[in-house]
Amino acid sequence: MKRFILLLSLIVPVSGFAGGAFTLESSDIPAKSHIKDAQVFNGFGCTGQNVSPALTWKNTPAGTKSFALLMYDPDAPTGSGWWHWLVYNIPAQTTLLPAGAGKADGSGLPAGSVQGNTDFGTPGYGGPCPPVGDKPHHYQFTLHALKVEKLDIPATATAAYIGFMVNHNTIAKAAFTAYYSRDK
């Protein structure tokens, strides 16, 4: 009996040594916080700076060949939510996207990365801009570790198509949610 307990105590530290949980975080938008004006959309009546937040991740899962980042608002009054940012084909060795990486021309992203069209109708980061007086909307940032090096997605693909391809090839996810609302 004592030998069995000793074996269990040796196994636990080894499993904890593997690197920990796959995580995603932002120094610009801490999880469960209110999104700042720097990240808010500039248009549709909003007057933010529309700068994509700095994002970092760690403990990449084994077998990861690329990443995809999706930003989504499930509370948008559309019946289908709102896609704010879609980036895929992020190289597997990448561990961060700096603030401002979501420029429409893609110049702030790692080489080979691709941005899909958001529900604003263009590629690149499109910050929060919920209707005035709505309850705070949830903005979900999800990083997908993918089992493929490249998603072959047409440039005209919808956000739903991109989301399908990303989810179909996901081996692990790391995510956080932040909030934003506009007063009357």
Buried (B, 14 or more C-beta within 10 A) or exposed (E): EEEEEEEEEEEEEEEEEEEEEBBBBBEBBEEEBEBBBBBBBBEEEBEBEBBBBBBBBBBBBEEBBBBBBBBBBEBBEEEEBBBBBBBBBBBBEBEEBEBBBBBBEBEBBBEBBBBBBBBBEEBBBBBBBBEEEEEBBBBBBBBBBBBBEBBEBEEEBBBEBBBEBBBEBBBBBBBBBBBBBBEE
